[in-house]
Amino acid sequence: MTDSSTARPSLASALAPLQARWQTLNPRERTLVSAMLAALGLLLLWMVLVRPVWKTWREVPAQAEVLEAQWLQMQRLASEAQQLKGQSPITAAQATEALQTATQRLGAVGQLAIVGDRATLTLKAASPDQLRSWLGEARQGARTRPIELQLQRDGTGHFSGRVVVALPGQP
């Protein structure tokens, strides 16, 4: 272990050549070296202290906005989960009837096929509102879970394709 009294002479002896060199410089050279050292010190101060704080200060509002949106989404999902949890279970027959009723509202643009514990809705030129309405009824009324979506949007904004949902099991 080295005490401070032995450390000081070694530091002084290490700085001795630099002090000697400093003394040999003329005043103009000393001014230039001092200016360069000051500029280097400011650059180092900027790189180590100011720049990271500045970067954080610029990025935090955007990150906070993203985190807030995620938090709100999580709260919506938690609320929906509580609502679904509070609902009484329904049978597969009741779910099938609810899906058929929702599909009848689509008219000629939707066709429903039920096989086992899955229902497949085939769409031909359904409007976004029709699709949203059917999905809402399937989720709330029939308590189904979407498994697969294969949709294409045509030039008029209508959807064609199929939606596969899982029917709820027996209570």
C-alpha positions as CSV (number, residue, x, y, z in Angstrom):
1,M,0.0,0.0,0.0
2,T,1.3,3.4,-0.9
3,D,0.8,6.4,1.3
4,S,0.2,9.9,0.0
5,S,3.6,11.1,0.9
6,T,5.3,8.6,-1.5
7,A,2.7,9.2,-4.2
8,R,3.3,13.0,-4.3
9,P,7.0,12.8,-5.1
10,S,6.4,10.3,-7.9
11,L,3.7,12.6,-9.4
12,A,5.9,15.6,-9.0
13,S,8.8,13.7,-10.7
14,A,6.5,12.6,-13.5
15,L,5.4,16.2,-14.1
16,A,8.9,17.7,-13.8
17,P,9.7,17.2,-17.6
18,L,6.4,18.8,-18.5
19,Q,7.0,21.8,-16.3
20,A,10.5,22.2,-17.7
21,R,9.1,22.1,-21.2
22,W,6.4,24.7,-20.3
23,Q,9.1,27.1,-19.0
24,T,11.0,26.9,-22.4
25,L,7.9,27.9,-24.4
26,N,7.5,31.6,-25.3
27,P,4.3,33.4,-24.2
28,R,2.6,33.0,-27.6
29,E,3.2,29.2,-27.6
30,R,1.9,29.1,-24.0
31,T,-1.2,30.9,-25.0
32,L,-1.8,28.5,-27.9
33,V,-1.2,25.4,-25.8
34,S,-3.5,26.8,-23.1
35,A,-6.2,27.5,-25.7
36,M,-5.9,23.9,-27.1
37,L,-6.0,22.4,-23.6
38,A,-9.1,24.5,-22.8
39,A,-10.8,23.4,-26.0
40,L,-9.9,19.8,-25.3
41,G,-11.3,20.2,-21.8
42,L,-14.5,21.6,-23.1
43,L,-14.8,18.8,-25.6
44,L,-14.2,16.2,-22.9
45,L,-16.8,18.0,-20.7
46,W,-19.3,18.0,-23.5
47,M,-18.7,14.3,-24.4
48,V,-18.7,13.0,-20.8
49,L,-21.3,15.2,-19.0
50,V,-23.4,17.4,-21.3
51,R,-24.1,15.2,-24.3
52,P,-25.5,12.2,-22.5
53,V,-27.8,14.4,-20.5
54,W,-28.9,16.3,-23.6
55,K,-29.6,13.1,-25.4
56,T,-31.7,11.7,-22.6
57,W,-33.5,15.0,-22.2
58,R,-34.5,14.9,-26.0
59,E,-35.5,11.2,-26.0
60,V,-37.5,10.9,-22.7
61,P,-40.7,12.7,-23.9
62,A,-41.0,10.3,-26.9
63,Q,-40.2,7.2,-24.7
64,A,-42.7,8.5,-22.1
65,E,-45.4,8.8,-24.7
66,V,-44.8,5.2,-26.0
67,L,-44.8,3.9,-22.4
68,E,-48.1,5.7,-21.7
69,A,-49.7,4.3,-24.8
70,Q,-48.6,0.8,-23.7
71,W,-49.9,1.4,-20.2
72,L,-53.3,2.5,-21.5
73,Q,-53.4,-0.5,-23.8
74,M,-52.6,-2.8,-20.8
75,Q,-55.4,-1.2,-18.8
76,R,-57.9,-1.6,-21.7
77,L,-56.9,-5.3,-21.9
78,A,-57.2,-5.7,-18.2
79,S,-60.6,-4.1,-18.2
80,E,-61.7,-6.3,-21.1
81,A,-60.4,-9.4,-19.2
82,Q,-62.4,-8.4,-16.1
83,Q,-65.5,-8.0,-18.2
84,L,-65.1,-11.3,-19.9
85,K,-64.3,-13.0,-16.6
86,G,-67.5,-11.6,-15.1
87,Q,-69.6,-13.0,-17.9
88,S,-71.4,-16.3,-17.4
89,P,-70.1,-19.1,-19.6
90,I,-72.1,-20.1,-22.7
91,T,-72.4,-23.4,-24.5
92,A,-71.0,-24.2,-27.9
93,A,-74.6,-24.3,-29.2
94,Q,-75.3,-20.7,-27.9
95,A,-72.0,-19.5,-29.4
96,T,-72.9,-21.1,-32.7
97,E,-76.3,-19.4,-32.7
98,A,-74.7,-16.0,-31.9
99,L,-72.2,-16.5,-34.8
100,Q,-75.0,-17.4,-37.2
101,T,-77.0,-14.4,-36.2
102,A,-74.0,-12.1,-36.7
103,T,-73.3,-13.7,-40.0
104,Q,-76.9,-13.2,-41.2
105,R,-76.4,-9.5,-40.6
106,L,-73.6,-9.5,-43.1
107,G,-75.9,-10.7,-45.8
108,A,-74.4,-12.0,-49.0
109,V,-70.8,-10.9,-48.2
110,G,-70.3,-13.5,-45.5
111,Q,-70.7,-17.3,-45.2
112,L,-70.2,-19.3,-42.0
113,A,-68.9,-22.9,-41.8
114,I,-68.7,-24.6,-38.4
115,V,-66.6,-27.7,-38.0
116,G,-66.0,-29.1,-34.5
117,D,-64.8,-26.4,-32.2
118,R,-63.9,-23.9,-35.0
119,A,-66.0,-21.6,-37.1
120,T,-64.8,-20.2,-40.4
121,L,-66.2,-17.0,-41.9
122,T,-65.6,-16.5,-45.6
123,L,-65.9,-12.9,-46.7
124,K,-66.4,-11.5,-50.2
125,A,-66.2,-7.7,-50.4
126,A,-67.2,-6.9,-46.8
127,S,-66.8,-3.3,-45.7
128,P,-64.5,-2.5,-42.8
129,D,-67.6,-1.7,-40.6
130,Q,-69.2,-5.0,-41.4
131,L,-66.0,-6.9,-40.5
132,R,-65.6,-4.9,-37.3
133,S,-69.2,-5.5,-36.3
134,W,-69.0,-9.2,-36.9
135,L,-65.7,-9.5,-35.0
136,G,-67.2,-7.6,-32.1
137,E,-70.3,-9.8,-32.0
138,A,-68.1,-12.9,-32.3
139,R,-66.0,-11.7,-29.3
140,Q,-68.7,-10.5,-27.1
141,G,-71.8,-12.5,-28.1
142,A,-70.3,-15.8,-29.0
143,R,-67.2,-15.4,-26.8
144,T,-64.9,-16.8,-29.5
145,R,-61.2,-16.3,-29.9
146,P,-59.7,-15.4,-33.3
147,I,-57.2,-18.1,-34.4
148,E,-56.5,-17.1,-38.0
149,L,-57.1,-14.2,-40.3
150,Q,-56.4,-14.3,-44.0
151,L,-57.8,-11.1,-45.5
152,Q,-57.1,-9.0,-48.6
153,R,-58.2,-5.5,-49.2
154,D,-59.4,-4.5,-52.6
155,G,-59.1,-1.1,-54.3
156,T,-62.4,0.0,-52.8
157,G,-61.3,-0.8,-49.2
158,H,-63.5,-3.9,-48.9
159,F,-62.2,-7.1,-47.4
160,S,-62.2,-10.6,-48.9
161,G,-60.8,-13.8,-47.3
162,R,-61.5,-15.8,-44.2
163,V,-61.6,-15.5,-40.4
164,V,-61.2,-18.6,-38.2
165,V,-62.4,-18.4,-34.6
166,A,-62.4,-21.0,-31.8
167,L,-65.7,-21.7,-30.2
168,P,-65.9,-21.8,-26.4
169,G,-66.0,-25.2,-24.8
170,Q,-68.8,-26.6,-22.7
171,P,-69.1,-25.0,-19.2
